[in-house]
Amino acid sequence: MKPPAKDSVLFWKTARDFLDHYLPEMRNASHNTMDAYRQSLNHFIDYLETEKHVARKSMAFQEFSRQNIGDYLVWMHSQKELAAKTCNLRITAIRSFMEYASQENKELMVYYNEACSIKGLKTERNAIEFLERKAMKALLTAPDISLVKGRRNRMLLILLYDSAARVQEIVDLRLCDLHLDSDTPFLTIYGKGRKYRNVPLMEKTVSHLKNYLKEFYPTSGLKETLPLFYSLRDGKPHALSTDTIDLMLKKYATAVRTRCPEMPENIHCHMIRKTRAMDLYQESIPLVHIMQLLGHENISTTSGFYAFATLETLRNSLQKTNPSNQQSEKLWKNKKTLNQLYRL
C-alpha cells in the first residue's frame, strides 16, 4: 500500500470530497466560494503540471510541499503579475484543502503545517472607491423612464443604492423577498455564506417598488419565487445576470459623464454599495448599524473599509477648530487680549 503522501488515487478522491461534500455540506459554503476554491486548486495543479512537470495522473500530496507552494506564490506574482490579494486567496484555498486532508489522514499533517508556514504577500490598502453625491444623483436619473427597460433599470439602481446590496444579491432577489406591507417595510437578502439578512427600505423606495410591481407584475397570484428583476425570454421572466447589470451601469455612466465630470471612468456595481455605506458614515450613522446593513460578520471588516475621514470631512473638522484670519486679527488688536498676553 502506498504512503498517503504518494497515493494519487487518495489525492484525487480527497480533493473531490473536499469540493463536492465538505464545502457545501459541512462548511455550508456558497456557490461562489466553492467555485473560487475549485479554480484555485485547479490553477495550482496546472502550475505543477506545466512548471514542475508533474503528470496529473501521478499528482499526490507530496507535491503540496512548502517548496512548491512557495515557488507557486512567487510565480503567480512575478511571472503572471497577479495582484497580491489574488495570490493570497489562492494560497488560502490550498491551505484550507490541506487542513481538511490532514484531518482525514493524520499522516498528512506535515504537509498542512508546511502550507501554513507560507506567508502571504503584503497588500496595500487603497483608498475606498465611491461615488460623489453629484455622480450618484446623475446615475439615478440616467435611465430613460419613457421606456419600459429604462423604468426597470432605474428601479434596480435605486434598490442597489438604498439596500447597499451586492450585485449578486440583487440578481437573486425574488418577489417573496419583499415585505412592503410590514410596519417597517424591509427586504430579505440572501447573502455571502448562505446567510440571510433583513434590510429596511426607505419610504420613497417602497413607493417606487409598488409602482414597479404594478407594471412588471400586474397579475395577482404570481409565483413568489419569480425574480424581482428580469428580462423576457420565450415569453417567460428570467433573472438578469451580473454582467448585464454591470454593462448597464457602465452605459449610463458614459452617458452622463459629459454633464457630470465627477463620474469615475472605471465604475463598477460594488461602488454603489460602498457609496451607500460612505454616505451613511458621513451622516454619523454608527458603524455597527452599517455593519448590519452590509452583512459583515465582524465590525473590524466594516471599520477597516469605512472608518476613516474623507478629505472633505477632514477639512470641515479642521476648519471648525481654526478661527478665521479676520477673527484672529481682531483678537490681536483687542486691548484686553494684549494685556492678558503681556502678564506674568
N, C-alpha and C positions, 0 to 999 in steps of 0.2 A: 504493500500500500504506500502510495506517495505521501511525503510530508505535506501538510496543508499549504505551506508556502509555495510549493512547486506543482500543486494539483490544479491544472487548468479547468477541469470539469467542475471542481469545487468553486473556483473563482467565478465562472460564468453563472453557476447556479446561485451563489450568494449575491452576485450583482443583480440578477433578475428578481430575487426575493426582496432585496432592499428597495428596488424601484417599484415593483408591482404589488408588494404586500405590506412591507414595513412602513414606507412613507404614507400611503393612502389609508391604511387600516390602523396602524399603531400611532403614527405621528399625526394623523388627520391632516396631512399636508394638502395644500391647494393644488390645482392642476398646473398653475404657473410655476409653483415651487418644484413640483415633480419634473416638469419639462426642463427647468433650469438645471436640476441635478443630473438628469439624463444626458443633457447636452454637455455638461461639464465632464462627466465620466467618459463619454464617447470622445470628447476632444482630447483628453489625456491619453486614452487608448490609441487614438490616431497618431498622437505625438510619439508614443512608444514604438509604434509600427514604422513610421516614416523616419524618425530621427535616431531611434535606438535599435532599429531593425529587429524588433521582437514580433514574430509571427502571431497573428491573432489567435490561431488555434493553440498556440503554446502560452498564451497570456496567463499569468498566475500572480499570486500575491507578492512573490519575491520581487516583481517589477515595481511594486509600490514602495521602493526603498527611499531613504532620505536623500540619497544622491540623485535619483531620477526625478523625484518631486521638486527638489531644489533646482535642478537643471531646467525642468519644465517651467518653473516660475520665471527664471531668467530669460528663457527662450520666448515666452509669451510677451514679456515686457520689452525686451531689446530687439528681438527679430520680428515679431508680429506687431509690435508697437501698440499693444492693447493697454487700455487705461489701468492704472494701479488697482482701482476698485474692482474692475472686471477680473483681473488676475487673482485678487484676494478671494473673491466669491467662488472662483473655480477651485481654489485650494481648500476653501471651507467645505465644498461638496465632497472632495476627496477625503478630507479628514472625517466628515460625518459617515461616509461609507465605511472607512476603516474602523471607526468606533463600533459600528454595527457588526462588522465582520469579526472583530475581536471579542465581542460579547457572545457571538455564536460559536467561536472556536478560540479558546484561551491561548492557543499556541501562536495566534496571530497578533497578540498584544504588543509584541516588539515592533511590528510594522506600524501599528497605530501610534505608539509612542514616538516613532521616527517621524510620522506625518505631523504630529503635534509639535515637534521641535522646529519645524519650518516656520519662520516668522514671515508675516505678510509684509507687503511693500508699504512704505509710508505714503499716505494720501494727503493731498492738500484740500482744505475746506474752502471751496469757492463761495463767493457772496451769493445769497439766495436770489434766484431769478423770479421776479414777479412783475405784474403789470402796474403801471401808474394808474391813478384813478381816471384820467382822461382816456387812456388807452383802453381800459376795461369798459368804460361807458361807450366808446366808439365801437368796440367789438360787439356789444349787446345790441346796438342799433344797426349793425351791418346787414343782417338778413332782410331781403325784400319781402315784407309781410303781405304784399299783394299776391304772392304765390303760395300755394299750399306747402311746398317744401320749405319755403322761407319761414313760414309760421312754425313749422315743426322744428326747424333749426334754431329759431330764436328761443323757443321753449327749452330746448336742450341746453343752450348756453346759459340761460337763466338758472336752470336747475343745477347745472355743473358748478356754477359760482355759488349759489345760495347754500347748497349742501356740502360744498368742498369735497365732493366725492372724486375718487379716481375714475378715469375714463372707462375702465373695465367694469367698475361698479355701476356706472350709468348705463352701459350696454346691457348689463344683466338685470336691470330693473323690470319688474312685471307689474301688471295692474294691481295685483294683490298687495304690493309693497307700499301703496299709497293709503294713507289714513287721514283723509281730508275732513271727515266729519267728526273727528275727535275734538274734545275740548281744547286740546293743544294739538293742532294738525302736525303730523310727522311722517317721515319716510323711513322705511326699514331697508337698510343696506346690507347686502351680503358681501363682506369684505375679505381682506387677506387672512389666511389661516383658517378659512371656512367659518368665520365668526360674523355674527350679526350685530348691528348697532342701529339705534333709532336716532334720527336727526330731525329736530324741529324745523318746521317750514315757516317762513315769514308770510305775513298776510297777503302781500302783493303776489308772492309766488303761488300761494294757494289759489288766488283769483285767476292767475294765468293758467294754472293747471286745470281748473274747472272748465275754462273756455276751450283749452286744448282737448280735453276728453269729450266735450260736446261735439267737436268737429271730427276728431280722429277715431273715436269710439262711440258713435251716436246710438248704437243699438244696445238696448238693455239685455242683460242675461249673457253677456260675453264671457268667455273663459277668463278667469282671473290670472291664468298663467301666461297670457299673451304678453309680448314685450311692450313696454311703455312707448319706446321709440322704435319705429320700424320703417321698412320700405316694402312695397308690394312686389312679390314675385309669384307668378302664376295665380294672381288674384288673392294671395294669402300674405299676411304680415310676417315678415322675417326681421329679427333683431339686426340693428346696424352693427357693422364691425368697427373696431377701434381705429383701423386705418381710414375708414370712411370719415369718421369724425375728425381725425387729425388733418386730413386733406381739406375738409370743410373749413376748419379753423384757419388754416394757412391761406385759403382763398379769401376769406373775409378780412384777414389781417392785411393782405396785399391790397385789397380794395380800399381800405380806409387809411392806408399809410400816407397817402398824399395830403390828406387833411388832418392827419394825426401823426406827426413825426415822432411822437413818444412810443409808437408801436414798435416792439423789437423785431429784428429781422428773422431770428430763428425762434419763432413762437411754437410752443407745443402745449398739449392739453394739460399737463401737470402744472403748468404755470398758473392756470386759473385756480386750481386747488391752493397753491401757495399764495396767490393773491388774496383769496378769501381769508386765509389764516393770518396773513400780514395785516390786512385791513382790521381784523378783529384785535390783533395785538396792538396796533396803533391806537385803537379805541380803548385801550387799557382793560380788555377782557382778560380775566385770569387764565394763565397758561393751562391749568387743569381743565378748564372748560374747552379750550381749543384742542387739547389732547383728546377729550371725549368726542368732539366733533370729527376730528381726523381719524379716529380709530386707532391711535397709537396705544401700545400696551404700557409703555413706560414714559413718565414725564420727561426723562432725560432725552428721549428721542425728539420730543416737541421742543424742548428748550434749546437743544443743540442746533435746530434749524431756525427758530424764530426769535429766541430771546436775545436779541442784540439791537442796539439803537441804529436806526437808519440815519442817513446823512441829514435828512430834514428834521427828524426827531431830535438828533443831537444838536443841530444848530438852534432849534427853538429852545431847547433846555439851556444851552449856554447863553442865549440872548436874554433869557429871563433873569439870569444871575448877573449880567453885566449892565450897569447903568449906561444910558446914552451919553454921548460926548457932551451934548448940551447940558445935561444934568450935572455931569462931572465938573464942567467949567463953573457952573453956578455954585456948586458946593465949595470949590476952592476960593471963590470970591466972597463967600459968606463970612462975615466978621466973627460969628460965634465959632464956626468951624476952625478958623485960623487961630483963634485964641486957645481952643482945645488942643490943637496940634503943637502949639508953642508953650506947652506947660510940662513940668517935670512930674 
